[in-house]
Amino acid sequence: MTQREVTDNENTTWTCVQAYGGLSDDTAEKAAELTDDDNGKVTVVCTPSGGAQTVRLELDSNWQQKASDEELVQAITAAAK
């Protein structure tokens, strides 16, 4: 699974990856299938470069292709509050 990096307005760089993305390809894909909910959402974990807290997001399963950097930053900001 691939990851995405976005930078917020406070110059914190966030690395976002779908939960279980660190597993081997076959295992990660199976785990991702199991974590898809009935609404087509998946858990995405975003880790900051600085002192902020890691956040967990529930995003559409196609977040890698469809979510803009701005949308990811907005979701991170909302979850961090």
PDB file of N, CA, C and O in Angstrom:
ATOM      1  N   MET A   1       0.841  -1.170   0.000  1.00  0.00           N
ATOM      2  CA  MET A   1       0.000   0.000   0.000  1.00  0.00           C
ATOM      3  C   MET A   1       0.888   1.235   0.000  1.00  0.00           C
ATOM      4  O   MET A   1       1.953   1.264   0.617  1.00  0.00           O
ATOM      5  N   THR A   2       0.423   2.236  -0.701  1.00  0.00           N
ATOM      6  CA  THR A   2       1.203   3.452  -0.793  1.00  0.00           C
ATOM      7  C   THR A   2       0.753   4.448   0.259  1.00  0.00           C
ATOM      8  O   THR A   2      -0.339   4.342   0.818  1.00  0.00           O
ATOM      9  N   GLN A   3       1.605   5.404   0.511  1.00  0.00           N
ATOM     10  CA  GLN A   3       1.297   6.441   1.477  1.00  0.00           C
ATOM     11  C   GLN A   3       1.270   7.788   0.770  1.00  0.00           C
ATOM     12  O   GLN A   3       1.774   7.930  -0.344  1.00  0.00           O
ATOM     13  N   ARG A   4       0.677   8.770   1.431  1.00  0.00           N
ATOM     14  CA  ARG A   4       0.649  10.128   0.908  1.00  0.00           C
ATOM     15  C   ARG A   4       1.128  11.073   1.978  1.00  0.00           C
ATOM     16  O   ARG A   4       0.885  10.866   3.167  1.00  0.00           O
ATOM     17  N   GLU A   5       1.815  12.116   1.546  1.00  0.00           N
ATOM     18  CA  GLU A   5       2.255  13.150   2.465  1.00  0.00           C
ATOM     19  C   GLU A   5       1.574  14.452   2.099  1.00  0.00           C
ATOM     20  O   GLU A   5       1.483  14.816   0.926  1.00  0.00           O
ATOM     21  N   VAL A   6       1.092  15.155   3.127  1.00  0.00           N
ATOM     22  CA  VAL A   6       0.504  16.479   2.950  1.00  0.00           C
ATOM     23  C   VAL A   6       1.068  17.382   4.030  1.00  0.00           C
ATOM     24  O   VAL A   6       1.463  16.914   5.098  1.00  0.00           O
ATOM     25  N   THR A   7       1.106  18.680   3.752  1.00  0.00           N
ATOM     26  CA  THR A   7       1.603  19.661   4.713  1.00  0.00           C
ATOM     27  C   THR A   7       0.480  20.628   5.040  1.00  0.00           C
ATOM     28  O   THR A   7      -0.172  21.171   4.148  1.00  0.00           O
ATOM     29  N   ASP A   8       0.263  20.838   6.346  1.00  0.00           N
ATOM     30  CA  ASP A   8      -0.816  21.735   6.763  1.00  0.00           C
ATOM     31  C   ASP A   8      -0.320  23.176   6.838  1.00  0.00           C
ATOM     32  O   ASP A   8       0.828  23.468   6.503  1.00  0.00           O
ATOM     33  N   ASN A   9      -1.203  24.074   7.282  1.00  0.00           N
ATOM     34  CA  ASN A   9      -0.889  25.505   7.353  1.00  0.00           C
ATOM     35  C   ASN A   9       0.174  25.835   8.390  1.00  0.00           C
ATOM     36  O   ASN A   9       0.760  26.917   8.354  1.00  0.00           O
ATOM     37  N   GLU A  10       0.428  24.919   9.308  1.00  0.00           N
ATOM     38  CA  GLU A  10       1.451  25.131  10.343  1.00  0.00           C
ATOM     39  C   GLU A  10       2.769  24.470   9.963  1.00  0.00           C
ATOM     40  O   GLU A  10       3.655  24.311  10.802  1.00  0.00           O
ATOM     41  N   ASN A  11       2.894  24.087   8.695  1.00  0.00           N
ATOM     42  CA  ASN A  11       4.095  23.436   8.147  1.00  0.00           C
ATOM     43  C   ASN A  11       4.403  22.089   8.788  1.00  0.00           C
ATOM     44  O   ASN A  11       5.556  21.658   8.807  1.00  0.00           O
ATOM     45  N   THR A  12       3.383  21.426   9.309  1.00  0.00           N
ATOM     46  CA  THR A  12       3.536  20.056   9.785  1.00  0.00           C
ATOM     47  C   THR A  12       3.270  19.135   8.608  1.00  0.00           C
ATOM     48  O   THR A  12       2.232  19.235   7.953  1.00  0.00           O
ATOM     49  N   THR A  13       4.204  18.243   8.341  1.00  0.00           N
ATOM     50  CA  THR A  13       4.018  17.270   7.269  1.00  0.00           C
ATOM     51  C   THR A  13       3.403  16.015   7.863  1.00  0.00           C
ATOM     52  O   THR A  13       3.906  15.465   8.843  1.00  0.00           O
ATOM     53  N   TRP A  14       2.320  15.573   7.263  1.00  0.00           N
ATOM     54  CA  TRP A  14       1.591  14.387   7.707  1.00  0.00           C
ATOM     55  C   TRP A  14       1.779  13.282   6.688  1.00  0.00           C
ATOM     56  O   TRP A  14       1.602  13.492   5.488  1.00  0.00           O
ATOM     57  N   THR A  15       2.139  12.099   7.174  1.00  0.00           N
ATOM     58  CA  THR A  15       2.243  10.913   6.330  1.00  0.00           C
ATOM     59  C   THR A  15       1.017  10.054   6.602  1.00  0.00           C
ATOM     60  O   THR A  15       0.800   9.600   7.725  1.00  0.00           O
ATOM     61  N   CYS A  16       0.220   9.838   5.564  1.00  0.00           N
ATOM     62  CA  CYS A  16      -1.038   9.106   5.706  1.00  0.00           C
ATOM     63  C   CYS A  16      -0.952   7.777   4.964  1.00  0.00           C
ATOM     64  O   CYS A  16      -0.488   7.705   3.826  1.00  0.00           O
ATOM     65  N   VAL A  17      -1.410   6.738   5.638  1.00  0.00           N
ATOM     66  CA  VAL A  17      -1.404   5.402   5.048  1.00  0.00           C
ATOM     67  C   VAL A  17      -2.639   4.654   5.563  1.00  0.00           C
ATOM     68  O   VAL A  17      -3.058   4.826   6.708  1.00  0.00           O
ATOM     69  N   GLN A  18      -3.198   3.836   4.701  1.00  0.00           N
ATOM     70  CA  GLN A  18      -4.340   3.036   5.115  1.00  0.00           C
ATOM     71  C   GLN A  18      -3.887   2.057   6.187  1.00  0.00           C
ATOM     72  O   GLN A  18      -2.794   1.498   6.104  1.00  0.00           O
ATOM     73  N   ALA A  19      -4.729   1.850   7.192  1.00  0.00           N
ATOM     74  CA  ALA A  19      -4.401   0.914   8.265  1.00  0.00           C
ATOM     75  C   ALA A  19      -3.976  -0.418   7.678  1.00  0.00           C
ATOM     76  O   ALA A  19      -4.561  -0.880   6.699  1.00  0.00           O
ATOM     77  N   TYR A  20      -2.983  -1.030   8.257  1.00  0.00           N
ATOM     78  CA  TYR A  20      -2.393  -2.299   7.836  1.00  0.00           C
ATOM     79  C   TYR A  20      -1.526  -2.158   6.598  1.00  0.00           C
ATOM     80  O   TYR A  20      -1.155  -3.164   5.994  1.00  0.00           O
ATOM     81  N   GLY A  21      -1.195  -0.940   6.208  1.00  0.00           N
ATOM     82  CA  GLY A  21      -0.394  -0.714   5.021  1.00  0.00           C
ATOM     83  C   GLY A  21       1.027  -1.216   5.133  1.00  0.00           C
ATOM     84  O   GLY A  21       1.690  -1.395   4.111  1.00  0.00           O
ATOM     85  N   GLY A  22       1.524  -1.454   6.346  1.00  0.00           N
ATOM     86  CA  GLY A  22       2.888  -1.924   6.524  1.00  0.00           C
ATOM     87  C   GLY A  22       3.057  -3.420   6.376  1.00  0.00           C
ATOM     88  O   GLY A  22       4.179  -3.924   6.444  1.00  0.00           O
ATOM     89  N   LEU A  23       1.976  -4.133   6.178  1.00  0.00           N
ATOM     90  CA  LEU A  23       2.051  -5.580   6.026  1.00  0.00           C
ATOM     91  C   LEU A  23       2.488  -5.942   4.612  1.00  0.00           C
ATOM     92  O   LEU A  23       2.545  -5.075   3.740  1.00  0.00           O
ATOM     93  N   SER A  24       2.794  -7.198   4.382  1.00  0.00           N
ATOM     94  CA  SER A  24       3.130  -7.632   3.023  1.00  0.00           C
ATOM     95  C   SER A  24       1.938  -7.361   2.105  1.00  0.00           C
ATOM     96  O   SER A  24       0.809  -7.247   2.580  1.00  0.00           O
ATOM     97  N   ASP A  25       2.174  -7.257   0.811  1.00  0.00           N
ATOM     98  CA  ASP A  25       1.129  -6.858  -0.131  1.00  0.00           C
ATOM     99  C   ASP A  25      -0.132  -7.712  -0.022  1.00  0.00           C
ATOM    100  O   ASP A  25      -1.232  -7.171   0.084  1.00  0.00           O
ATOM    101  N   ASP A  26       0.009  -9.028  -0.045  1.00  0.00           N
ATOM    102  CA  ASP A  26      -1.164  -9.908   0.021  1.00  0.00           C
ATOM    103  C   ASP A  26      -1.903  -9.748   1.343  1.00  0.00           C
ATOM    104  O   ASP A  26      -3.129  -9.638   1.368  1.00  0.00           O
ATOM    105  N   THR A  27      -1.159  -9.736   2.428  1.00  0.00           N
ATOM    106  CA  THR A  27      -1.763  -9.609   3.753  1.00  0.00           C
ATOM    107  C   THR A  27      -2.406  -8.245   3.921  1.00  0.00           C
ATOM    108  O   THR A  27      -3.500  -8.141   4.476  1.00  0.00           O
ATOM    109  N   ALA A  28      -1.740  -7.192   3.447  1.00  0.00           N
ATOM    110  CA  ALA A  28      -2.284  -5.834   3.558  1.00  0.00           C
ATOM    111  C   ALA A  28      -3.581  -5.695   2.780  1.00  0.00           C
ATOM    112  O   ALA A  28      -4.531  -5.079   3.262  1.00  0.00           O
ATOM    113  N   GLU A  29      -3.628  -6.259   1.590  1.00  0.00           N
ATOM    114  CA  GLU A  29      -4.849  -6.154   0.797  1.00  0.00           C
ATOM    115  C   GLU A  29      -5.995  -6.909   1.454  1.00  0.00           C
ATOM    116  O   GLU A  29      -7.132  -6.437   1.447  1.00  0.00           O
ATOM    117  N   LYS A  30      -5.706  -8.081   2.024  1.00  0.00           N
ATOM    118  CA  LYS A  30      -6.748  -8.853   2.714  1.00  0.00           C
ATOM    119  C   LYS A  30      -7.236  -8.087   3.939  1.00  0.00           C
ATOM    120  O   LYS A  30      -8.440  -8.015   4.189  1.00  0.00           O
ATOM    121  N   ALA A  31      -6.302  -7.512   4.708  1.00  0.00           N
ATOM    122  CA  ALA A  31      -6.678  -6.736   5.891  1.00  0.00           C
ATOM    123  C   ALA A  31      -7.486  -5.509   5.490  1.00  0.00           C
ATOM    124  O   ALA A  31      -8.454  -5.157   6.165  1.00  0.00           O
ATOM    125  N   ALA A  32      -7.099  -4.859   4.403  1.00  0.00           N
ATOM    126  CA  ALA A  32      -7.833  -3.687   3.929  1.00  0.00           C
ATOM    127  C   ALA A  32      -9.255  -4.056   3.539  1.00  0.00           C
ATOM    128  O   ALA A  32     -10.193  -3.315   3.829  1.00  0.00           O
ATOM    129  N   GLU A  33      -9.417  -5.203   2.881  1.00  0.00           N
ATOM    130  CA  GLU A  33     -10.757  -5.662   2.523  1.00  0.00           C
ATOM    131  C   GLU A  33     -11.601  -5.878   3.772  1.00  0.00           C
ATOM    132  O   GLU A  33     -12.785  -5.542   3.790  1.00  0.00           O
ATOM    133  N   LEU A  34     -11.002  -6.432   4.804  1.00  0.00           N
ATOM    134  CA  LEU A  34     -11.732  -6.712   6.029  1.00  0.00           C
ATOM    135  C   LEU A  34     -12.092  -5.435   6.783  1.00  0.00           C
ATOM    136  O   LEU A  34     -13.078  -5.409   7.520  1.00  0.00           O
ATOM    137  N   THR A  35     -11.290  -4.362   6.605  1.00  0.00           N
ATOM    138  CA  THR A  35     -11.569  -3.124   7.325  1.00  0.00           C
ATOM    139  C   THR A  35     -12.495  -2.201   6.563  1.00  0.00           C
ATOM    140  O   THR A  35     -12.952  -1.205   7.123  1.00  0.00           O
ATOM    141  N   ASP A  36     -12.794  -2.499   5.289  1.00  0.00           N
ATOM    142  CA  ASP A  36     -13.795  -1.716   4.565  1.00  0.00           C
ATOM    143  C   ASP A  36     -15.127  -1.865   5.289  1.00  0.00           C
ATOM    144  O   ASP A  36     -15.543  -2.979   5.608  1.00  0.00           O
ATOM    145  N   ASP A  37     -15.799  -0.737   5.551  1.00  0.00           N
ATOM    146  CA  ASP A  37     -17.101  -0.869   6.187  1.00  0.00           C
ATOM    147  C   ASP A  37     -18.195  -0.871   5.110  1.00  0.00           C
ATOM    148  O   ASP A  37     -17.901  -0.775   3.919  1.00  0.00           O
ATOM    149  N   ASP A  38     -19.430  -0.977   5.532  1.00  0.00           N
ATOM    150  CA  ASP A  38     -20.539  -1.072   4.592  1.00  0.00           C
ATOM    151  C   ASP A  38     -20.760   0.212   3.800  1.00  0.00           C
ATOM    152  O   ASP A  38     -21.463   0.208   2.790  1.00  0.00           O
ATOM    153  N   ASN A  39     -20.159   1.311   4.257  1.00  0.00           N
ATOM    154  CA  ASN A  39     -20.312   2.587   3.577  1.00  0.00           C
ATOM    155  C   ASN A  39     -19.147   2.891   2.644  1.00  0.00           C
ATOM    156  O   ASN A  39     -19.049   4.003   2.125  1.00  0.00           O
ATOM    157  N   GLY A  40     -18.264   1.924   2.422  1.00  0.00           N
ATOM    158  CA  GLY A  40     -17.125   2.141   1.540  1.00  0.00           C
ATOM    159  C   GLY A  40     -16.021   2.963   2.164  1.00  0.00           C
ATOM    160  O   GLY A  40     -15.232   3.580   1.448  1.00  0.00           O
ATOM    161  N   LYS A  41     -15.948   2.985   3.484  1.00  0.00           N
ATOM    162  CA  LYS A  41     -14.934   3.757   4.195  1.00  0.00           C
ATOM    163  C   LYS A  41     -13.824   2.831   4.687  1.00  0.00           C
ATOM    164  O   LYS A  41     -14.050   1.649   4.947  1.00  0.00           O
ATOM    165  N   VAL A  42     -12.626   3.390   4.808  1.00  0.00           N
ATOM    166  CA  VAL A  42     -11.490   2.661   5.356  1.00  0.00           C
ATOM    167  C   VAL A  42     -10.815   3.540   6.402  1.00  0.00           C
ATOM    168  O   VAL A  42     -10.981   4.760   6.404  1.00  0.00           O
ATOM    169  N   THR A  43     -10.053   2.908   7.290  1.00  0.00           N
ATOM    170  CA  THR A  43      -9.306   3.638   8.303  1.00  0.00           C
ATOM    171  C   THR A  43      -7.958   4.041   7.729  1.00  0.00           C
ATOM    172  O   THR A  43      -7.224   3.222   7.175  1.00  0.00           O
ATOM    173  N   VAL A  44      -7.649   5.331   7.877  1.00  0.00           N
ATOM    174  CA  VAL A  44      -6.375   5.879   7.422  1.00  0.00           C
ATOM    175  C   VAL A  44      -5.697   6.499   8.628  1.00  0.00           C
ATOM    176  O   VAL A  44      -6.316   7.259   9.373  1.00  0.00           O
ATOM    177  N   VAL A  45      -4.420   6.176   8.825  1.00  0.00           N
ATOM    178  CA  VAL A  45      -3.648   6.708   9.942  1.00  0.00           C
ATOM    179  C   VAL A  45      -2.693   7.763   9.397  1.00  0.00           C
ATOM    180  O   VAL A  45      -1.939   7.505   8.459  1.00  0.00           O
ATOM    181  N   CYS A  46      -2.729   8.964   9.996  1.00  0.00           N
ATOM    182  CA  CYS A  46      -1.853  10.061   9.572  1.00  0.00           C
ATOM    183  C   CYS A  46      -0.932  10.426  10.730  1.00  0.00           C
ATOM    184  O   CYS A  46      -1.386  10.764  11.822  1.00  0.00           O
ATOM    185  N   THR A  47       0.368  10.352  10.470  1.00  0.00           N
ATOM    186  CA  THR A  47       1.388  10.597  11.477  1.00  0.00           C
ATOM    187  C   THR A  47       2.108  11.908  11.156  1.00  0.00           C
ATOM    188  O   THR A  47       2.539  12.112  10.022  1.00  0.00           O
ATOM    189  N   PRO A  48       2.244  12.802  12.152  1.00  0.00           N
ATOM    190  CA  PRO A  48       2.864  14.096  11.902  1.00  0.00           C
ATOM    191  C   PRO A  48       4.383  14.054  11.993  1.00  0.00           C
ATOM    192  O   PRO A  48       4.963  13.155  12.603  1.00  0.00           O
ATOM    193  N   SER A  49       5.010  15.043  11.377  1.00  0.00           N
ATOM    194  CA  SER A  49       6.465  15.161  11.447  1.00  0.00           C
ATOM    195  C   SER A  49       6.898  15.848  12.730  1.00  0.00           C
ATOM    196  O   SER A  49       8.044  15.695  13.153  1.00  0.00           O
ATOM    197  N   GLY A  50       6.007  16.601  13.358  1.00  0.00           N
ATOM    198  CA  GLY A  50       6.356  17.368  14.549  1.00  0.00           C
ATOM    199  C   GLY A  50       5.742  16.805  15.805  1.00  0.00           C
ATOM    200  O   GLY A  50       5.623  15.589  15.956  1.00  0.00           O
ATOM    201  N   GLY A  51       5.350  17.685  16.710  1.00  0.00           N
ATOM    202  CA  GLY A  51       4.861  17.280  18.016  1.00  0.00           C
ATOM    203  C   GLY A  51       3.377  16.976  18.086  1.00  0.00           C
ATOM    204  O   GLY A  51       2.870  16.663  19.163  1.00  0.00           O
ATOM    205  N   ALA A  52       2.672  17.059  16.978  1.00  0.00           N
ATOM    206  CA  ALA A  52       1.229  16.805  16.996  1.00  0.00           C
ATOM    207  C   ALA A  52       0.951  15.315  17.199  1.00  0.00           C
ATOM    208  O   ALA A  52       1.834  14.472  17.044  1.00  0.00           O
ATOM    209  N   GLN A  53      -0.294  15.021  17.547  1.00  0.00           N
ATOM    210  CA  GLN A  53      -0.740  13.640  17.761  1.00  0.00           C
ATOM    211  C   GLN A  53      -1.081  12.970  16.441  1.00  0.00           C
ATOM    212  O   GLN A  53      -1.578  13.622  15.523  1.00  0.00           O
ATOM    213  N   THR A  54      -0.821  11.681  16.341  1.00  0.00           N
ATOM    214  CA  THR A  54      -1.279  10.880  15.211  1.00  0.00           C
ATOM    215  C   THR A  54      -2.802  10.879  15.211  1.00  0.00           C
ATOM    216  O   THR A  54      -3.427  10.839  16.271  1.00  0.00           O
ATOM    217  N   VAL A  55      -3.399  10.924  14.022  1.00  0.00           N
ATOM    218  CA  VAL A  55      -4.855  10.896  13.935  1.00  0.00           C
ATOM    219  C   VAL A  55      -5.293   9.728  13.058  1.00  0.00           C
ATOM    220  O   VAL A  55      -4.582   9.297  12.150  1.00  0.00           O
ATOM    221  N   ARG A  56      -6.493   9.233  13.364  1.00  0.00           N
ATOM    222  CA  ARG A  56      -7.116   8.165  12.567  1.00  0.00           C
ATOM    223  C   ARG A  56      -8.313   8.771  11.874  1.00  0.00           C
ATOM    224  O   ARG A  56      -9.137   9.438  12.500  1.00  0.00           O
ATOM    225  N   LEU A  57      -8.405   8.536  10.575  1.00  0.00           N
ATOM    226  CA  LEU A  57      -9.495   9.077   9.770  1.00  0.00           C
ATOM    227  C   LEU A  57     -10.299   7.939   9.159  1.00  0.00           C
ATOM    228  O   LEU A  57      -9.762   6.861   8.904  1.00  0.00           O
ATOM    229  N   GLU A  58     -11.557   8.171   8.931  1.00  0.00           N
ATOM    230  CA  GLU A  58     -12.401   7.256   8.167  1.00  0.00           C
ATOM    231  C   GLU A  58     -12.652   7.936   6.833  1.00  0.00           C
ATOM    232  O   GLU A  58     -13.393   8.916   6.766  1.00  0.00           O
ATOM    233  N   LEU A  59     -12.047   7.429   5.780  1.00  0.00           N
ATOM    234  CA  LEU A  59     -12.143   8.046   4.462  1.00  0.00           C
ATOM    235  C   LEU A  59     -12.726   7.071   3.450  1.00  0.00           C
ATOM    236  O   LEU A  59     -12.759   5.862   3.679  1.00  0.00           O
ATOM    237  N   ASP A  60     -13.182   7.616   2.331  1.00  0.00           N
ATOM    238  CA  ASP A  60     -13.655   6.752   1.246  1.00  0.00           C
ATOM    239  C   ASP A  60     -12.534   5.819   0.824  1.00  0.00           C
ATOM    240  O   ASP A  60     -11.361   6.190   0.869  1.00  0.00           O
ATOM    241  N   SER A  61     -12.890   4.613   0.415  1.00  0.00           N
ATOM    242  CA  SER A  61     -11.879   3.614   0.071  1.00  0.00           C
ATOM    243  C   SER A  61     -10.994   4.052  -1.094  1.00  0.00           C
ATOM    244  O   SER A  61      -9.906   3.504  -1.271  1.00  0.00           O
ATOM    245  N   ASN A  62     -11.430   5.016  -1.884  1.00  0.00           N
ATOM    246  CA  ASN A  62     -10.626   5.506  -3.004  1.00  0.00           C
ATOM    247  C   ASN A  62      -9.885   6.802  -2.657  1.00  0.00           C
ATOM    248  O   ASN A  62      -9.564   7.592  -3.545  1.00  0.00           O
ATOM    249  N   TRP A  63      -9.617   7.017  -1.370  1.00  0.00           N
ATOM    250  CA  TRP A  63      -9.007   8.262  -0.907  1.00  0.00           C
ATOM    251  C   TRP A  63      -7.673   8.553  -1.577  1.00  0.00           C
ATOM    252  O   TRP A  63      -7.340   9.715  -1.806  1.00  0.00           O
ATOM    253  N   GLN A  64      -6.904   7.517  -1.894  1.00  0.00           N
ATOM    254  CA  GLN A  64      -5.594   7.723  -2.523  1.00  0.00           C
ATOM    255  C   GLN A  64      -5.726   8.450  -3.858  1.00  0.00           C
ATOM    256  O   GLN A  64      -4.921   9.326  -4.171  1.00  0.00           O
ATOM    257  N   GLN A  65      -6.729   8.092  -4.635  1.00  0.00           N
ATOM    258  CA  GLN A  65      -6.898   8.660  -5.962  1.00  0.00           C
ATOM    259  C   GLN A  65      -7.789   9.904  -5.971  1.00  0.00           C
ATOM    260  O   GLN A  65      -7.570  10.814  -6.771  1.00  0.00           O
ATOM    261  N   LYS A  66      -8.783   9.949  -5.095  1.00  0.00           N
ATOM    262  CA  LYS A  66      -9.818  10.978  -5.197  1.00  0.00           C
ATOM    263  C   LYS A  66      -9.651  12.159  -4.245  1.00  0.00           C
ATOM    264  O   LYS A  66     -10.010  13.281  -4.602  1.00  0.00           O
ATOM    265  N   ALA A  67      -9.119  11.940  -3.048  1.00  0.00           N
ATOM    266  CA  ALA A  67      -9.025  13.029  -2.072  1.00  0.00           C
ATOM    267  C   ALA A  67      -7.872  13.964  -2.434  1.00  0.00           C
ATOM    268  O   ALA A  67      -6.745  13.524  -2.658  1.00  0.00           O
ATOM    269  N   SER A  68      -8.174  15.254  -2.485  1.00  0.00           N
ATOM    270  CA  SER A  68      -7.121  16.234  -2.754  1.00  0.00           C
ATOM    271  C   SER A  68      -6.291  16.441  -1.486  1.00  0.00           C
ATOM    272  O   SER A  68      -6.705  16.044  -0.396  1.00  0.00           O
ATOM    273  N   ASP A  69      -5.131  17.057  -1.632  1.00  0.00           N
ATOM    274  CA  ASP A  69      -4.304  17.359  -0.468  1.00  0.00           C
ATOM    275  C   ASP A  69      -5.071  18.247   0.508  1.00  0.00           C
ATOM    276  O   ASP A  69      -4.989  18.055   1.721  1.00  0.00           O
ATOM    277  N   GLU A  70      -5.816  19.219  -0.018  1.00  0.00           N
ATOM    278  CA  GLU A  70      -6.590  20.117   0.831  1.00  0.00           C
ATOM    279  C   GLU A  70      -7.652  19.360   1.632  1.00  0.00           C
ATOM    280  O   GLU A  70      -7.877  19.652   2.806  1.00  0.00           O
ATOM    281  N   GLU A  71      -8.302  18.386   0.989  1.00  0.00           N
ATOM    282  CA  GLU A  71      -9.318  17.586   1.686  1.00  0.00           C
ATOM    283  C   GLU A  71      -8.681  16.760   2.801  1.00  0.00           C
ATOM    284  O   GLU A  71      -9.254  16.630   3.882  1.00  0.00           O
ATOM    285  N   LEU A  72      -7.503  16.204   2.543  1.00  0.00           N
ATOM    286  CA  LEU A  72      -6.809  15.442   3.583  1.00  0.00           C
ATOM    287  C   LEU A  72      -6.434  16.344   4.746  1.00  0.00           C
ATOM    288  O   LEU A  72      -6.631  15.975   5.904  1.00  0.00           O
ATOM    289  N   VAL A  73      -5.898  17.519   4.454  1.00  0.00           N
ATOM    290  CA  VAL A  73      -5.519  18.456   5.526  1.00  0.00           C
ATOM    291  C   VAL A  73      -6.751  18.843   6.335  1.00  0.00           C
ATOM    292  O   VAL A  73      -6.684  18.904   7.563  1.00  0.00           O
ATOM    293  N   GLN A  74      -7.872  19.103   5.673  1.00  0.00           N
ATOM    294  CA  GLN A  74      -9.101  19.451   6.394  1.00  0.00           C
ATOM    295  C   GLN A  74      -9.552  18.314   7.303  1.00  0.00           C
ATOM    296  O   GLN A  74      -9.956  18.557   8.440  1.00  0.00           O
ATOM    297  N   ALA A  75      -9.489  17.087   6.820  1.00  0.00           N
ATOM    298  CA  ALA A  75      -9.887  15.929   7.620  1.00  0.00           C
ATOM    299  C   ALA A  75      -8.956  15.760   8.817  1.00  0.00           C
ATOM    300  O   ALA A  75      -9.410  15.462   9.922  1.00  0.00           O
ATOM    301  N   ILE A  76      -7.653  15.949   8.598  1.00  0.00           N
ATOM    302  CA  ILE A  76      -6.662  15.843   9.678  1.00  0.00           C
ATOM    303  C   ILE A  76      -6.925  16.919  10.731  1.00  0.00           C
ATOM    304  O   ILE A  76      -6.933  16.635  11.929  1.00  0.00           O
ATOM    305  N   THR A  77      -7.138  18.146  10.281  1.00  0.00           N
ATOM    306  CA  THR A  77      -7.388  19.266  11.193  1.00  0.00           C
ATOM    307  C   THR A  77      -8.626  19.011  12.035  1.00  0.00           C
ATOM    308  O   THR A  77      -8.624  19.247  13.243  1.00  0.00           O
ATOM    309  N   ALA A  78      -9.678  18.531  11.396  1.00  0.00           N
ATOM    310  CA  ALA A  78     -10.928  18.251  12.126  1.00  0.00           C
ATOM    311  C   ALA A  78     -10.724  17.130  13.145  1.00  0.00           C
ATOM    312  O   ALA A  78     -11.245  17.211  14.258  1.00  0.00           O
ATOM    313  N   ALA A  79      -9.981  16.094  12.786  1.00  0.00           N
ATOM    314  CA  ALA A  79      -9.769  14.960  13.687  1.00  0.00           C
ATOM    315  C   ALA A  79      -8.824  15.309  14.834  1.00  0.00           C
ATOM    316  O   ALA A  79      -8.898  14.705  15.904  1.00  0.00           O
ATOM    317  N   ALA A  80      -7.949  16.267  14.619  1.00  0.00           N
ATOM    318  CA  ALA A  80      -6.964  16.627  15.649  1.00  0.00           C
ATOM    319  C   ALA A  80      -7.553  17.495  16.745  1.00  0.00           C
ATOM    320  O   ALA A  80      -6.925  17.686  17.786  1.00  0.00           O
ATOM    321  N   LYS A  81      -8.748  18.023  16.528  1.00  0.00           N
ATOM    322  CA  LYS A  81      -9.376  18.919  17.532  1.00  0.00           C
ATOM    323  C   LYS A  81     -10.007  18.153  18.648  1.00  0.00           C
ATOM    324  O   LYS A  81     -10.572  18.750  19.564  1.00  0.00           O
TER     325      LYS A  81
END
